[in-house]
Amino acid sequence: MDLLKLNREAWNSEVRKGNEWTRPVSPEVIADAKMGKWSLLLTPTKPVPAEWYPELRGARVLCLASGGGQQGPILAAVGADVVVLDNSPAQLDQDRIVTEREGLSIRLEQGDMRDLSRFKDESFDLVFHPVSNCFVDSVLPVWKESYRVLRPGGTLLAGFVNPLVYIFDMNDWDRGSLVVRYKIPYSDLHDLPADELRRRVDERNTIEFGHTLQDQIGGQIAAGFAIVGFYEDISGGDLLDPYISTFIATRAVKLA
């Protein structure tokens, strides 16, 4: 199966459905950002701490797998020089809507978050990478490429799913029950029964992967980053919220 194509079509479909992560920000949000009143999400509900950001005015920022007309336009309104890379052309169109409506300047690139070869070494001051690497089969290239394209002293802000989520059977989950069925690392492609996988593909649902914390956190360290910030977040409505936070955000620095 062509993973990139499947998830591209799935996210194009999510745009048509009006998924909350595909809705362009309003003119009021951009106006507030220009006045210095803004915040961004790496995970579902908790804003990124203000002190996690470098100086953004004039900074080169890569919004990595971050289409949808939300983060990129706000960062551009703050004064950053923004590139948005996303696998879904429909998600990039949402950024284009805000860019044209607000007279912003954002470079839009369709591509694979694991392959940043179009960008030169040390091209960016900040990589902003909200929850999305659950849609690729390996996160290690994401960290290695992010490290390569950041300048010394540059910052990687990343959000990702606690792999605990993927040990449960989603059919039972949808019925309100937590039934442990799978181990980590998890892959829809390899662990789902064939009929369930075919149904996901036919219904244009995303194909997902539960990566180990060794790869999510240890992978950043192995790539050369120093992790200097960490927080957890809930989903804002899932079964596990009363028991454990299911999302993680990290702030990592490429040491000078």
ZIGI-V623702 format. One record per residue. N is the residue number from 1. RES is the residue in one letter. PHI is phi in degrees with one decimal (* if undefined). OMEGA is omega in whole degrees, 0 to 359 (* if undefined). Layout:
N:RES:PHI:OMEGA ; N:RES:PHI:OMEGA
This chain:
1:M:*:178 ; 2:D:-88.0:186 ; 3:L:-59.9:180 ; 4:L:-59.0:181 ; 5:K:-65.4:181 ; 6:L:-60.4:181 ; 7:N:-75.5:173 ; 8:R:-62.1:180 ; 9:E:-65.5:179 ; 10:A:-64.0:181 ; 11:W:-75.1:172 ; 12:N:-60.3:178 ; 13:S:-66.5:179 ; 14:E:-62.2:176 ; 15:V:-62.4:180 ; 16:R:-63.6:180 ; 17:K:-78.6:181 ; 18:G:82.2:175 ; 19:N:-46.1:185 ; 20:E:-58.4:181 ; 21:W:-90.1:178 ; 22:T:-120.5:186 ; 23:R:-94.3:181 ; 24:P:-60.0:178 ; 25:V:-67.8:184 ; 26:S:-81.0:173 ; 27:P:-57.0:180 ; 28:E:-65.1:179 ; 29:V:-64.4:179 ; 30:I:-67.1:178 ; 31:A:-61.5:177 ; 32:D:-63.0:180 ; 33:A:-60.9:179 ; 34:K:-64.8:179 ; 35:M:-93.1:177 ; 36:G:92.4:180 ; 37:K:-107.9:184 ; 38:W:-161.6:171 ; 39:S:-156.1:180 ; 40:L:-131.5:178 ; 41:L:-114.6:166 ; 42:L:-95.6:182 ; 43:T:-128.4:193 ; 44:P:-61.9:191 ; 45:T:-127.5:190 ; 46:K:-99.1:179 ; 47:P:-63.4:176 ; 48:V:-66.0:178 ; 49:P:-57.6:183 ; 50:A:-58.0:183 ; 51:E:-73.6:177 ; 52:W:-76.0:184 ; 53:Y:-86.3:168 ; 54:P:-75.5:172 ; 55:E:-60.5:188 ; 56:L:-95.9:181 ; 57:R:-65.6:182 ; 58:G:84.5:181 ; 59:A:-74.1:174 ; 60:R:-90.2:186 ; 61:V:-122.7:172 ; 62:L:-107.3:172 ; 63:C:-87.6:192 ; 64:L:-96.8:186 ; 65:A:54.1:194 ; 66:S:-134.5:175 ; 67:G:-73.5:179 ; 68:G:124.4:176 ; 69:G:73.5:183 ; 70:Q:-119.7:187 ; 71:Q:-67.5:183 ; 72:G:-56.3:179 ; 73:P:-61.9:178 ; 74:I:-64.7:180 ; 75:L:-64.1:176 ; 76:A:-66.5:179 ; 77:A:-65.6:178 ; 78:V:-71.8:178 ; 79:G:123.1:180 ; 80:A:-82.3:174 ; 81:D:-93.7:196 ; 82:V:-109.1:167 ; 83:V:-118.3:175 ; 84:V:-110.1:175 ; 85:L:-113.9:180 ; 86:D:-149.4:180 ; 87:N:-77.2:187 ; 88:S:-102.4:176 ; 89:P:-63.7:178 ; 90:A:-67.1:175 ; 91:Q:-65.6:178 ; 92:L:-64.5:177 ; 93:D:-62.0:177 ; 94:Q:-66.3:174 ; 95:D:-66.8:180 ; 96:R:-63.5:178 ; 97:I:-57.4:182 ; 98:V:-69.2:181 ; 99:T:-57.9:182 ; 100:E:-72.8:180 ; 101:R:-64.7:187 ; 102:E:-103.1:181 ; 103:G:67.9:179 ; 104:L:-89.2:176 ; 105:S:-120.0:179 ; 106:I:-134.5:175 ; 107:R:-90.4:183 ; 108:L:-108.0:183 ; 109:E:-132.0:173 ; 110:Q:-90.0:181 ; 111:G:-179.8:183 ; 112:D:-94.2:181 ; 113:M:-60.7:181 ; 114:R:-84.5:185 ; 115:D:-130.7:180 ; 116:L:-109.1:186 ; 117:S:-62.9:177 ; 118:R:-70.9:181 ; 119:F:-104.3:180 ; 120:K:-73.5:173 ; 121:D:-56.1:173 ; 122:E:55.4:183 ; 123:S:-89.6:190 ; 124:F:-129.4:174 ; 125:D:-94.2:183 ; 126:L:-144.7:167 ; 127:V:-111.3:180 ; 128:F:-108.4:192 ; 129:H:-129.9:180 ; 130:P:-70.8:184 ; 131:V:-46.8:181 ; 132:S:-167.4:185 ; 133:N:-76.0:170 ; 134:C:-71.7:181 ; 135:F:-101.3:174 ; 136:V:-124.0:187 ; 137:D:-79.3:177 ; 138:S:-144.9:179 ; 139:V:-93.5:184 ; 140:L:-59.9:176 ; 141:P:-63.6:178 ; 142:V:-62.4:180 ; 143:W:-69.6:181 ; 144:K:-63.9:180 ; 145:E:-69.1:177 ; 146:S:-61.4:178 ; 147:Y:-62.0:183 ; 148:R:-63.1:187 ; 149:V:-83.6:177 ; 150:L:-85.0:174 ; 151:R:-73.7:173 ; 152:P:-56.4:185 ; 153:G:88.9:181 ; 154:G:-71.3:188 ; 155:T:-120.5:170 ; 156:L:-112.4:174 ; 157:L:-108.6:188 ; 158:A:-132.6:172 ; 159:G:-119.3:179 ; 160:F:-156.2:185 ; 161:V:-85.8:169 ; 162:N:-62.8:185 ; 163:P:-62.1:178 ; 164:L:-51.3:182 ; 165:V:-55.7:190 ; 166:Y:-85.1:176 ; 167:I:-81.8:186 ; 168:F:-95.5:174 ; 169:D:-74.1:185 ; 170:M:-72.2:176 ; 171:N:-65.9:176 ; 172:D:-67.5:178 ; 173:W:-54.9:181 ; 174:D:-63.9:177 ; 175:R:-93.5:176 ; 176:G:89.8:181 ; 177:S:-118.3:176 ; 178:L:-101.1:181 ; 179:V:-120.3:181 ; 180:V:-74.1:182 ; 181:R:-135.8:189 ; 182:Y:-122.4:176 ; 183:K:-111.7:180 ; 184:I:-106.2:4 ; 185:P:-70.2:183 ; 186:Y:-115.4:178 ; 187:S:-141.9:172 ; 188:D:-55.9:185 ; 189:L:-65.9:187 ; 190:H:-106.9:187 ; 191:D:-102.0:179 ; 192:L:-73.0:170 ; 193:P:-57.5:187 ; 194:A:-57.3:182 ; 195:D:-69.7:177 ; 196:E:-68.8:178 ; 197:L:-61.9:179 ; 198:R:-61.6:179 ; 199:R:-64.5:178 ; 200:R:-60.4:180 ; 201:V:-64.9:182 ; 202:D:-63.7:181 ; 203:E:-88.4:181 ; 204:R:55.7:170 ; 205:N:-87.5:180 ; 206:T:-67.3:172 ; 207:I:-96.7:190 ; 208:E:-124.9:183 ; 209:F:-138.3:175 ; 210:G:-101.7:184 ; 211:H:-85.4:178 ; 212:T:-66.1:173 ; 213:L:-66.5:174 ; 214:Q:-57.8:179 ; 215:D:-78.7:183 ; 216:Q:-71.3:183 ; 217:I:-98.9:178 ; 218:G:-61.9:179 ; 219:G:-64.9:176 ; 220:Q:-66.3:180 ; 221:I:-64.5:180 ; 222:A:-63.1:178 ; 223:A:-71.8:178 ; 224:G:121.1:182 ; 225:F:-79.5:166 ; 226:A:-104.0:179 ; 227:I:-83.7:186 ; 228:V:-119.3:177 ; 229:G:-153.1:185 ; 230:F:-159.2:167 ; 231:Y:-152.0:178 ; 232:E:-114.6:182 ; 233:D:-147.6:174 ; 234:I:-95.4:180 ; 235:S:-83.6:183 ; 236:G:86.8:178 ; 237:G:155.3:182 ; 238:D:-87.3:184 ; 239:L:-61.0:185 ; 240:L:-84.1:184 ; 241:D:-53.5:180 ; 242:P:-69.4:188 ; 243:Y:-112.7:185 ; 244:I:-160.4:173 ; 245:S:-73.9:187 ; 246:T:-111.5:176 ; 247:F:-132.5:183 ; 248:I:-131.6:173 ; 249:A:-126.0:178 ; 250:T:-129.4:171 ; 251:R:-114.1:183 ; 252:A:-125.4:183 ; 253:V:-123.1:172 ; 254:K:-83.8:187 ; 255:L:-64.6:181 ; 256:A:-69.7:*
